[in-house]
Amino acid sequence: MTNVKMRVGHLIREARKAKGLTQKELGAKLGVSESTFNQYESGKQNLTIETLERVANAIGVDIKALIN
């Protein structure tokens, strides 16, 4: 399961960087700290489907882009 979390985190990081956002900026959009968002990207924090959907919406990508 850890590999899945790491893969999703990597895809989130790529999408965030492609939009020119920092972890702090995206965390603020989501109402989480930069530290929490870093844990999402590093695969150390479990993401619910609802949270993943909020991340996708905040970045401006389809949720499928974060799970493929």
PDB file of N, CA, C and O in Angstrom, chain B, residues numbered from 101:
ATOM      1  N   MET B 101       0.824  -1.209   0.000  1.00  0.00           N
ATOM      2  CA  MET B 101       0.000   0.000   0.000  1.00  0.00           C
ATOM      3  C   MET B 101       0.861   1.263   0.000  1.00  0.00           C
ATOM      4  O   MET B 101       0.478   2.282  -0.576  1.00  0.00           O
ATOM      5  N   THR B 102       2.003   1.192   0.637  1.00  0.00           N
ATOM      6  CA  THR B 102       2.883   2.357   0.689  1.00  0.00           C
ATOM      7  C   THR B 102       3.258   2.834  -0.700  1.00  0.00           C
ATOM      8  O   THR B 102       3.335   4.039  -0.937  1.00  0.00           O
ATOM      9  N   ASN B 103       3.491   1.917  -1.621  1.00  0.00           N
ATOM     10  CA  ASN B 103       3.837   2.306  -2.978  1.00  0.00           C
ATOM     11  C   ASN B 103       2.726   3.105  -3.635  1.00  0.00           C
ATOM     12  O   ASN B 103       2.997   4.025  -4.407  1.00  0.00           O
ATOM     13  N   VAL B 104       1.491   2.771  -3.341  1.00  0.00           N
ATOM     14  CA  VAL B 104       0.354   3.517  -3.893  1.00  0.00           C
ATOM     15  C   VAL B 104       0.353   4.937  -3.345  1.00  0.00           C
ATOM     16  O   VAL B 104       0.177   5.897  -4.096  1.00  0.00           O
ATOM     17  N   LYS B 105       0.551   5.072  -2.034  1.00  0.00           N
ATOM     18  CA  LYS B 105       0.578   6.408  -1.434  1.00  0.00           C
ATOM     19  C   LYS B 105       1.717   7.242  -1.995  1.00  0.00           C
ATOM     20  O   LYS B 105       1.558   8.438  -2.240  1.00  0.00           O
ATOM     21  N   MET B 106       2.864   6.610  -2.196  1.00  0.00           N
ATOM     22  CA  MET B 106       4.009   7.338  -2.734  1.00  0.00           C
ATOM     23  C   MET B 106       3.760   7.747  -4.182  1.00  0.00           C
ATOM     24  O   MET B 106       4.135   8.849  -4.584  1.00  0.00           O
ATOM     25  N   ARG B 107       3.135   6.880  -4.967  1.00  0.00           N
ATOM     26  CA  ARG B 107       2.841   7.184  -6.373  1.00  0.00           C
ATOM     27  C   ARG B 107       1.846   8.343  -6.463  1.00  0.00           C
ATOM     28  O   ARG B 107       2.039   9.273  -7.246  1.00  0.00           O
ATOM     29  N   VAL B 108       0.790   8.284  -5.664  1.00  0.00           N
ATOM     30  CA  VAL B 108      -0.198   9.372  -5.661  1.00  0.00           C
ATOM     31  C   VAL B 108       0.464  10.672  -5.223  1.00  0.00           C
ATOM     32  O   VAL B 108       0.228  11.722  -5.821  1.00  0.00           O
ATOM     33  N   GLY B 109       1.289  10.606  -4.184  1.00  0.00           N
ATOM     34  CA  GLY B 109       2.002  11.792  -3.721  1.00  0.00           C
ATOM     35  C   GLY B 109       2.893  12.380  -4.794  1.00  0.00           C
ATOM     36  O   GLY B 109       2.972  13.599  -4.949  1.00  0.00           O
ATOM     37  N   HIS B 110       3.563  11.514  -5.535  1.00  0.00           N
ATOM     38  CA  HIS B 110       4.432  11.970  -6.629  1.00  0.00           C
ATOM     39  C   HIS B 110       3.604  12.672  -7.713  1.00  0.00           C
ATOM     40  O   HIS B 110       4.012  13.706  -8.242  1.00  0.00           O
ATOM     41  N   LEU B 111       2.450  12.104  -8.036  1.00  0.00           N
ATOM     42  CA  LEU B 111       1.588  12.716  -9.054  1.00  0.00           C
ATOM     43  C   LEU B 111       1.034  14.057  -8.583  1.00  0.00           C
ATOM     44  O   LEU B 111       0.898  14.990  -9.374  1.00  0.00           O
ATOM     45  N   ILE B 112       0.718  14.148  -7.302  1.00  0.00           N
ATOM     46  CA  ILE B 112       0.263  15.429  -6.739  1.00  0.00           C
ATOM     47  C   ILE B 112       1.378  16.461  -6.856  1.00  0.00           C
ATOM     48  O   ILE B 112       1.139  17.592  -7.279  1.00  0.00           O
ATOM     49  N   ARG B 113       2.595  16.073  -6.483  1.00  0.00           N
ATOM     50  CA  ARG B 113       3.743  16.991  -6.554  1.00  0.00           C
ATOM     51  C   ARG B 113       3.964  17.489  -7.981  1.00  0.00           C
ATOM     52  O   ARG B 113       4.163  18.683  -8.203  1.00  0.00           O
ATOM     53  N   GLU B 114       3.929  16.565  -8.950  1.00  0.00           N
ATOM     54  CA  GLU B 114       4.127  16.949 -10.349  1.00  0.00           C
ATOM     55  C   GLU B 114       3.052  17.938 -10.808  1.00  0.00           C
ATOM     56  O   GLU B 114       3.357  18.939 -11.456  1.00  0.00           O
ATOM     57  N   ALA B 115       1.800  17.651 -10.471  1.00  0.00           N
ATOM     58  CA  ALA B 115       0.699  18.528 -10.886  1.00  0.00           C
ATOM     59  C   ALA B 115       0.815  19.894 -10.216  1.00  0.00           C
ATOM     60  O   ALA B 115       0.591  20.924 -10.852  1.00  0.00           O
ATOM     61  N   ARG B 116       1.164  19.899  -8.930  1.00  0.00           N
ATOM     62  CA  ARG B 116       1.316  21.166  -8.199  1.00  0.00           C
ATOM     63  C   ARG B 116       2.411  22.019  -8.815  1.00  0.00           C
ATOM     64  O   ARG B 116       2.221  23.212  -9.047  1.00  0.00           O
ATOM     65  N   LYS B 117       3.557  21.407  -9.080  1.00  0.00           N
ATOM     66  CA  LYS B 117       4.680  22.148  -9.658  1.00  0.00           C
ATOM     67  C   LYS B 117       4.358  22.646 -11.058  1.00  0.00           C
ATOM     68  O   LYS B 117       4.771  23.741 -11.441  1.00  0.00           O
ATOM     69  N   ALA B 118       3.617  21.842 -11.827  1.00  0.00           N
ATOM     70  CA  ALA B 118       3.233  22.255 -13.181  1.00  0.00           C
ATOM     71  C   ALA B 118       2.345  23.503 -13.154  1.00  0.00           C
ATOM     72  O   ALA B 118       2.333  24.283 -14.106  1.00  0.00           O
ATOM     73  N   LYS B 119       1.610  23.682 -12.064  1.00  0.00           N
ATOM     74  CA  LYS B 119       0.754  24.869 -11.918  1.00  0.00           C
ATOM     75  C   LYS B 119       1.477  26.015 -11.236  1.00  0.00           C
ATOM     76  O   LYS B 119       0.905  27.090 -11.055  1.00  0.00           O
ATOM     77  N   GLY B 120       2.740  25.795 -10.854  1.00  0.00           N
ATOM     78  CA  GLY B 120       3.535  26.856 -10.240  1.00  0.00           C
ATOM     79  C   GLY B 120       3.145  27.171  -8.806  1.00  0.00           C
ATOM     80  O   GLY B 120       3.334  28.295  -8.342  1.00  0.00           O
ATOM     81  N   LEU B 121       2.602  26.187  -8.101  1.00  0.00           N
ATOM     82  CA  LEU B 121       2.180  26.397  -6.718  1.00  0.00           C
ATOM     83  C   LEU B 121       3.190  25.796  -5.747  1.00  0.00           C
ATOM     84  O   LEU B 121       3.812  24.776  -6.040  1.00  0.00           O
ATOM     85  N   THR B 122       3.348  26.434  -4.591  1.00  0.00           N
ATOM     86  CA  THR B 122       4.178  25.874  -3.536  1.00  0.00           C
ATOM     87  C   THR B 122       3.298  25.000  -2.637  1.00  0.00           C
ATOM     88  O   THR B 122       2.070  25.066  -2.692  1.00  0.00           O
ATOM     89  N   GLN B 123       3.945  24.192  -1.820  1.00  0.00           N
ATOM     90  CA  GLN B 123       3.186  23.392  -0.860  1.00  0.00           C
ATOM     91  C   GLN B 123       2.422  24.299   0.100  1.00  0.00           C
ATOM     92  O   GLN B 123       1.293  23.995   0.486  1.00  0.00           O
ATOM     93  N   LYS B 124       3.032  25.393   0.475  1.00  0.00           N
ATOM     94  CA  LYS B 124       2.383  26.333   1.398  1.00  0.00           C
ATOM     95  C   LYS B 124       1.132  26.934   0.763  1.00  0.00           C
ATOM     96  O   LYS B 124       0.089  27.026   1.410  1.00  0.00           O
ATOM     97  N   GLU B 125       1.233  27.343  -0.502  1.00  0.00           N
ATOM     98  CA  GLU B 125       0.087  27.937  -1.198  1.00  0.00           C
ATOM     99  C   GLU B 125      -1.049  26.936  -1.347  1.00  0.00           C
ATOM    100  O   GLU B 125      -2.208  27.259  -1.088  1.00  0.00           O
ATOM    101  N   LEU B 126      -0.712  25.719  -1.765  1.00  0.00           N
ATOM    102  CA  LEU B 126      -1.757  24.716  -1.967  1.00  0.00           C
ATOM    103  C   LEU B 126      -2.340  24.263  -0.640  1.00  0.00           C
ATOM    104  O   LEU B 126      -3.544  24.034  -0.530  1.00  0.00           O
ATOM    105  N   GLY B 127      -1.490  24.136   0.363  1.00  0.00           N
ATOM    106  CA  GLY B 127      -1.987  23.802   1.696  1.00  0.00           C
ATOM    107  C   GLY B 127      -2.981  24.842   2.189  1.00  0.00           C
ATOM    108  O   GLY B 127      -4.010  24.496   2.769  1.00  0.00           O
ATOM    109  N   ALA B 128      -2.676  26.120   1.961  1.00  0.00           N
ATOM    110  CA  ALA B 128      -3.579  27.196   2.374  1.00  0.00           C
ATOM    111  C   ALA B 128      -4.918  27.094   1.656  1.00  0.00           C
ATOM    112  O   ALA B 128      -5.964  27.329   2.260  1.00  0.00           O
ATOM    113  N   LYS B 129      -4.895  26.746   0.371  1.00  0.00           N
ATOM    114  CA  LYS B 129      -6.146  26.574  -0.378  1.00  0.00           C
ATOM    115  C   LYS B 129      -6.995  25.441   0.201  1.00  0.00           C
ATOM    116  O   LYS B 129      -8.225  25.475   0.145  1.00  0.00           O
ATOM    117  N   LEU B 130      -6.316  24.442   0.756  1.00  0.00           N
ATOM    118  CA  LEU B 130      -7.004  23.274   1.299  1.00  0.00           C
ATOM    119  C   LEU B 130      -7.302  23.388   2.788  1.00  0.00           C
ATOM    120  O   LEU B 130      -8.037  22.574   3.346  1.00  0.00           O
ATOM    121  N   GLY B 131      -6.726  24.403   3.426  1.00  0.00           N
ATOM    122  CA  GLY B 131      -6.917  24.570   4.863  1.00  0.00           C
ATOM    123  C   GLY B 131      -6.070  23.619   5.689  1.00  0.00           C
ATOM    124  O   GLY B 131      -6.450  23.246   6.799  1.00  0.00           O
ATOM    125  N   VAL B 132      -4.908  23.219   5.142  1.00  0.00           N
ATOM    126  CA  VAL B 132      -3.975  22.365   5.886  1.00  0.00           C
ATOM    127  C   VAL B 132      -2.606  23.043   5.909  1.00  0.00           C
ATOM    128  O   VAL B 132      -2.314  23.919   5.095  1.00  0.00           O
ATOM    129  N   SER B 133      -1.791  22.622   6.844  1.00  0.00           N
ATOM    130  CA  SER B 133      -0.464  23.220   6.951  1.00  0.00           C
ATOM    131  C   SER B 133       0.446  22.739   5.829  1.00  0.00           C
ATOM    132  O   SER B 133       0.179  21.732   5.173  1.00  0.00           O
ATOM    133  N   GLU B 134       1.522  23.480   5.629  1.00  0.00           N
ATOM    134  CA  GLU B 134       2.534  23.073   4.655  1.00  0.00           C
ATOM    135  C   GLU B 134       3.095  21.702   5.031  1.00  0.00           C
ATOM    136  O   GLU B 134       3.363  20.876   4.158  1.00  0.00           O
ATOM    137  N   SER B 135       3.269  21.465   6.319  1.00  0.00           N
ATOM    138  CA  SER B 135       3.791  20.191   6.812  1.00  0.00           C
ATOM    139  C   SER B 135       2.846  19.034   6.458  1.00  0.00           C
ATOM    140  O   SER B 135       3.298  17.977   6.018  1.00  0.00           O
ATOM    141  N   THR B 136       1.561  19.233   6.647  1.00  0.00           N
ATOM    142  CA  THR B 136       0.579  18.196   6.298  1.00  0.00           C
ATOM    143  C   THR B 136       0.593  17.945   4.808  1.00  0.00           C
ATOM    144  O   THR B 136       0.551  16.796   4.367  1.00  0.00           O
ATOM    145  N   PHE B 137       0.652  19.011   4.029  1.00  0.00           N
ATOM    146  CA  PHE B 137       0.666  18.825   2.579  1.00  0.00           C
ATOM    147  C   PHE B 137       1.936  18.098   2.145  1.00  0.00           C
ATOM    148  O   PHE B 137       1.900  17.276   1.229  1.00  0.00           O
ATOM    149  N   ASN B 138       3.046  18.395   2.794  1.00  0.00           N
ATOM    150  CA  ASN B 138       4.297  17.683   2.498  1.00  0.00           C
ATOM    151  C   ASN B 138       4.126  16.190   2.765  1.00  0.00           C
ATOM    152  O   ASN B 138       4.642  15.363   2.013  1.00  0.00           O
ATOM    153  N   GLN B 139       3.416  15.845   3.814  1.00  0.00           N
ATOM    154  CA  GLN B 139       3.169  14.436   4.124  1.00  0.00           C
ATOM    155  C   GLN B 139       2.300  13.777   3.054  1.00  0.00           C
ATOM    156  O   GLN B 139       2.492  12.601   2.746  1.00  0.00           O
ATOM    157  N   TYR B 140       1.361  14.506   2.490  1.00  0.00           N
ATOM    158  CA  TYR B 140       0.570  13.969   1.374  1.00  0.00           C
ATOM    159  C   TYR B 140       1.495  13.616   0.212  1.00  0.00           C
ATOM    160  O   TYR B 140       1.430  12.518  -0.341  1.00  0.00           O
ATOM    161  N   GLU B 141       2.352  14.562  -0.145  1.00  0.00           N
ATOM    162  CA  GLU B 141       3.225  14.368  -1.297  1.00  0.00           C
ATOM    163  C   GLU B 141       4.292  13.297  -1.077  1.00  0.00           C
ATOM    164  O   GLU B 141       4.733  12.657  -2.031  1.00  0.00           O
ATOM    165  N   SER B 142       4.702  13.102   0.152  1.00  0.00           N
ATOM    166  CA  SER B 142       5.737  12.112   0.431  1.00  0.00           C
ATOM    167  C   SER B 142       5.164  10.730   0.720  1.00  0.00           C
ATOM    168  O   SER B 142       5.912   9.786   0.971  1.00  0.00           O
ATOM    169  N   GLY B 143       3.835  10.608   0.687  1.00  0.00           N
ATOM    170  CA  GLY B 143       3.201   9.317   0.913  1.00  0.00           C
ATOM    171  C   GLY B 143       3.152   8.897   2.367  1.00  0.00           C
ATOM    172  O   GLY B 143       2.938   7.722   2.665  1.00  0.00           O
ATOM    173  N   LYS B 144       3.346   9.833   3.271  1.00  0.00           N
ATOM    174  CA  LYS B 144       3.348   9.523   4.702  1.00  0.00           C
ATOM    175  C   LYS B 144       1.986   9.716   5.349  1.00  0.00           C
ATOM    176  O   LYS B 144       1.764   9.289   6.481  1.00  0.00           O
ATOM    177  N   GLN B 145       1.082  10.357   4.633  1.00  0.00           N
ATOM    178  CA  GLN B 145      -0.257  10.654   5.160  1.00  0.00           C
ATOM    179  C   GLN B 145      -1.296  10.026   4.243  1.00  0.00           C
ATOM    180  O   GLN B 145      -1.249  10.201   3.026  1.00  0.00           O
ATOM    181  N   ASN B 146      -2.232   9.298   4.833  1.00  0.00           N
ATOM    182  CA  ASN B 146      -3.316   8.735   4.035  1.00  0.00           C
ATOM    183  C   ASN B 146      -4.236   9.840   3.550  1.00  0.00           C
ATOM    184  O   ASN B 146      -4.542  10.782   4.281  1.00  0.00           O
ATOM    185  N   LEU B 147      -4.669   9.709   2.313  1.00  0.00           N
ATOM    186  CA  LEU B 147      -5.615  10.655   1.730  1.00  0.00           C
ATOM    187  C   LEU B 147      -6.953   9.960   1.512  1.00  0.00           C
ATOM    188  O   LEU B 147      -7.013   8.883   0.919  1.00  0.00           O
ATOM    189  N   THR B 148      -8.020  10.581   1.994  1.00  0.00           N
ATOM    190  CA  THR B 148      -9.341  10.065   1.665  1.00  0.00           C
ATOM    191  C   THR B 148      -9.663  10.464   0.230  1.00  0.00           C
ATOM    192  O   THR B 148      -9.012  11.340  -0.340  1.00  0.00           O
ATOM    193  N   ILE B 149     -10.649   9.831  -0.340  1.00  0.00           N
ATOM    194  CA  ILE B 149     -11.083  10.197  -1.685  1.00  0.00           C
ATOM    195  C   ILE B 149     -11.544  11.649  -1.690  1.00  0.00           C
ATOM    196  O   ILE B 149     -11.290  12.380  -2.646  1.00  0.00           O
ATOM    197  N   GLU B 150     -12.216  12.063  -0.630  1.00  0.00           N
ATOM    198  CA  GLU B 150     -12.701  13.439  -0.549  1.00  0.00           C
ATOM    199  C   GLU B 150     -11.535  14.431  -0.540  1.00  0.00           C
ATOM    200  O   GLU B 150     -11.588  15.461  -1.212  1.00  0.00           O
ATOM    201  N   THR B 151     -10.488  14.120   0.219  1.00  0.00           N
ATOM    202  CA  THR B 151      -9.319  14.997   0.257  1.00  0.00           C
ATOM    203  C   THR B 151      -8.619  15.019  -1.089  1.00  0.00           C
ATOM    204  O   THR B 151      -8.202  16.076  -1.563  1.00  0.00           O
ATOM    205  N   LEU B 152      -8.492  13.850  -1.704  1.00  0.00           N
ATOM    206  CA  LEU B 152      -7.855  13.785  -3.021  1.00  0.00           C
ATOM    207  C   LEU B 152      -8.642  14.615  -4.037  1.00  0.00           C
ATOM    208  O   LEU B 152      -8.054  15.280  -4.890  1.00  0.00           O
ATOM    209  N   GLU B 153      -9.959  14.573  -3.942  1.00  0.00           N
ATOM    210  CA  GLU B 153     -10.796  15.374  -4.837  1.00  0.00           C
ATOM    211  C   GLU B 153     -10.579  16.871  -4.588  1.00  0.00           C
ATOM    212  O   GLU B 153     -10.523  17.654  -5.536  1.00  0.00           O
ATOM    213  N   ARG B 154     -10.458  17.266  -3.319  1.00  0.00           N
ATOM    214  CA  ARG B 154     -10.202  18.667  -2.997  1.00  0.00           C
ATOM    215  C   ARG B 154      -8.844  19.112  -3.521  1.00  0.00           C
ATOM    216  O   ARG B 154      -8.700  20.232  -4.011  1.00  0.00           O
ATOM    217  N   VAL B 155      -7.838  18.229  -3.416  1.00  0.00           N
ATOM    218  CA  VAL B 155      -6.507  18.534  -3.945  1.00  0.00           C
ATOM    219  C   VAL B 155      -6.591  18.741  -5.454  1.00  0.00           C
ATOM    220  O   VAL B 155      -6.070  19.723  -5.983  1.00  0.00           O
ATOM    221  N   ALA B 156      -7.246  17.816  -6.137  1.00  0.00           N
ATOM    222  CA  ALA B 156      -7.377  17.912  -7.595  1.00  0.00           C
ATOM    223  C   ALA B 156      -8.068  19.214  -7.990  1.00  0.00           C
ATOM    224  O   ALA B 156      -7.622  19.900  -8.910  1.00  0.00           O
ATOM    225  N   ASN B 157      -9.148  19.554  -7.304  1.00  0.00           N
ATOM    226  CA  ASN B 157      -9.870  20.787  -7.612  1.00  0.00           C
ATOM    227  C   ASN B 157      -9.018  22.021  -7.349  1.00  0.00           C
ATOM    228  O   ASN B 157      -9.044  22.973  -8.129  1.00  0.00           O
ATOM    229  N   ALA B 158      -8.262  22.007  -6.254  1.00  0.00           N
ATOM    230  CA  ALA B 158      -7.411  23.161  -5.922  1.00  0.00           C
ATOM    231  C   ALA B 158      -6.293  23.345  -6.942  1.00  0.00           C
ATOM    232  O   ALA B 158      -5.898  24.472  -7.240  1.00  0.00           O
ATOM    233  N   ILE B 159      -5.784  22.232  -7.478  1.00  0.00           N
ATOM    234  CA  ILE B 159      -4.731  22.315  -8.492  1.00  0.00           C
ATOM    235  C   ILE B 159      -5.324  22.627  -9.859  1.00  0.00           C
ATOM    236  O   ILE B 159      -4.670  23.222 -10.715  1.00  0.00           O
ATOM    237  N   GLY B 160      -6.576  22.214 -10.048  1.00  0.00           N
ATOM    238  CA  GLY B 160      -7.224  22.443 -11.338  1.00  0.00           C
ATOM    239  C   GLY B 160      -7.021  21.303 -12.313  1.00  0.00           C
ATOM    240  O   GLY B 160      -6.942  21.510 -13.524  1.00  0.00           O
ATOM    241  N   VAL B 161      -6.937  20.073 -11.766  1.00  0.00           N
ATOM    242  CA  VAL B 161      -6.795  18.896 -12.618  1.00  0.00           C
ATOM    243  C   VAL B 161      -7.910  17.904 -12.305  1.00  0.00           C
ATOM    244  O   VAL B 161      -8.544  17.975 -11.252  1.00  0.00           O
ATOM    245  N   ASP B 162      -8.136  16.990 -13.223  1.00  0.00           N
ATOM    246  CA  ASP B 162      -9.091  15.918 -12.996  1.00  0.00           C
ATOM    247  C   ASP B 162      -8.491  14.957 -11.977  1.00  0.00           C
ATOM    248  O   ASP B 162      -7.291  14.687 -12.007  1.00  0.00           O
ATOM    249  N   ILE B 163      -9.305  14.450 -11.093  1.00  0.00           N
ATOM    250  CA  ILE B 163      -8.824  13.532 -10.064  1.00  0.00           C
ATOM    251  C   ILE B 163      -8.119  12.323 -10.682  1.00  0.00           C
ATOM    252  O   ILE B 163      -7.215  11.754 -10.071  1.00  0.00           O
ATOM    253  N   LYS B 164      -8.524  11.935 -11.875  1.00  0.00           N
ATOM    254  CA  LYS B 164      -7.895  10.794 -12.555  1.00  0.00           C
ATOM    255  C   LYS B 164      -6.408  11.026 -12.794  1.00  0.00           C
ATOM    256  O   LYS B 164      -5.623  10.078 -12.828  1.00  0.00           O
ATOM    257  N   ALA B 165      -6.025  12.284 -12.960  1.00  0.00           N
ATOM    258  CA  ALA B 165      -4.613  12.610 -13.192  1.00  0.00           C
ATOM    259  C   ALA B 165      -3.757  12.309 -11.958  1.00  0.00           C
ATOM    260  O   ALA B 165      -2.539  12.169 -12.060  1.00  0.00           O
ATOM    261  N   LEU B 166      -4.402  12.212 -10.801  1.00  0.00           N
ATOM    262  CA  LEU B 166      -3.665  11.987  -9.566  1.00  0.00           C
ATOM    263  C   LEU B 166      -3.659  10.524  -9.134  1.00  0.00           C
ATOM    264  O   LEU B 166      -3.005  10.165  -8.155  1.00  0.00           O
ATOM    265  N   ILE B 167      -4.382   9.689  -9.859  1.00  0.00           N
ATOM    266  CA  ILE B 167      -4.430   8.277  -9.463  1.00  0.00           C
ATOM    267  C   ILE B 167      -4.000   7.338 -10.578  1.00  0.00           C
ATOM    268  O   ILE B 167      -3.928   6.129 -10.357  1.00  0.00           O
ATOM    269  N   ASN B 168      -3.716   7.844 -11.752  1.00  0.00           N
ATOM    270  CA  ASN B 168      -3.279   6.984 -12.857  1.00  0.00           C
ATOM    271  C   ASN B 168      -1.809   6.687 -12.766  1.00  0.00           C
ATOM    272  O   ASN B 168      -1.268   5.977 -13.614  1.00  0.00           O
TER     273      ASN B 168
END
